[in-house]
Amino acid sequence: MGKKKVGVGTHTAPDFDVDASFYLREDYGGQKPEQTVVIFLKGGDETLSGGWTGMNFSDNLTLIDRGRGPLDHHGRNFNNAATSTSLVAKKLGITEDKNVQTLLGLVQRKDLQGVALPFDAPDIVSCIQKTRDLSDEEKLRLGIRIIRSAMEFRKRKLQRDNRWGQKVCIDFLAERKAEKIPEKFTQYIDKLQNERFERPFDIVEILIGEKAQFGEEEAVKFVKTLLSFVFNDSIKFYQAKQEFREKAAKKEIKGILMTVYCTDNEKFNPAARSEGASIIVQRGTDGHTQIYFNTANPDIDDDLTDSIAAMIRLEECLVQDKRIPDDDLGQSEWVNGIPEWYYYKAPRIGDKKPGRFIMNGSLTAPDVPCSQIPLSTLFEIVQKAVIFHPNFNWVRWRSERTSYYINNRKK
């Protein structure tokens, strides 16, 4: 009789927080991959929705980064610095391990502040997360391997070899025969010219850690595979900048540049921000919509983003002719009865203003119902919010929009 397998659920398109959580469970918690069945959940709600019926699990299904349980940092009254990885580390009793602390810092920076440095593990995993050529299981295993190799570099106290890392990057670009070399690559290669340059969990540390485990040939092969994900992601960034410049609609009000465009390019948001946009409204061809805010702009504050969240949720109810909940429509996360929209307010860590975005579905929650609000109406709502800010009158706005829909339905 075969051994019973353990079921673990997490979101589709696993990110660095998920990869690191699984890594800790495997390398510090003794959870064997061959005895684990991973269920990738596509909904944005807090409940499970099938996929494990009839499976022979030895324990209840463990949820990581989903479900609002003990290993999910979302929507919980945890310390602002908590991530799902830090919750796993705490459960395993390894939070004092210096190497684990380095990993936890990287996860916190990426997951809560949205910051990754070029060619470090969070950056590489982000590029892998967005690719459409891999299954969720393949993305997860790649991410775990990346983290494991970088951790092996630290555990074994290996030495960096920036020149070797530089050579591998240069050889990769030569093999690609690219007409245009992304600036991201040239800048990193230049940094590796300095033998004292260090970047925790970067390509060099991964390369050295891979060599220690699998030999030089396999290490170079694996790192070149990772470089291909970063390269393709960089090309998408340049394509997105061209979309922003040539095709996207733009409007500047009170010094706030806003843009709206329908594209599946995941780099449209960072590309638009690099061109000066502070509010980005993006709809994919599948109908899902994301609204991003550049909170580095001092004019983008919580009063403004709260108002936009409330206005959009009200509009969704009116468009679909459904009951308007009694809850505060501008509250963060979900509002009962309006599953289309999730409002994320990152915790403040240090001096940097935390991120804000309003999501109708996402890479990690593709099964969320699409918004029924026309894209042009969404962009108009954003503009109105900026015009009325900071003297937005919610009671008047709700009354006017409700009357508008009532009158239209009478016609």
Secondary structure as UniProt FT lines:
FT   STRAND          5..11
FT   HELIX           16..27
FT   TURN            28..29
FT   HELIX           33..35
FT   STRAND          36..41
FT   TURN            53..54
FT   STRAND          62..63
FT   TURN            67..68
FT   TURN            70..71
FT   TURN            74..75
FT   TURN            80..81
FT   HELIX           84..92
FT   TURN            95..96
FT   HELIX           98..113
FT   TURN            118..119
FT   HELIX           121..130
FT   HELIX           136..155
FT   TURN            156..157
FT   HELIX           162..176
FT   HELIX           183..191
FT   TURN            192..193
FT   TURN            195..196
FT   TURN            200..201
FT   HELIX           203..214
FT   HELIX           216..246
FT   STRAND          249..253
FT   TURN            254..255
FT   STRAND          256..262
FT   TURN            266..267
FT   HELIX           268..274
FT   TURN            275..276
FT   STRAND          279..283
FT   TURN            285..286
FT   STRAND          289..293
FT   TURN            295..296
FT   TURN            298..299
FT   HELIX           302..320
FT   TURN            329..330
FT   STRAND          333..335
FT   TURN            336..337
FT   STRAND          338..345
FT   TURN            350..351
FT   STRAND          356..360
FT   TURN            363..364
FT   TURN            366..367
FT   HELIX           375..388
FT   TURN            389..390
FT   HELIX           394..410
//
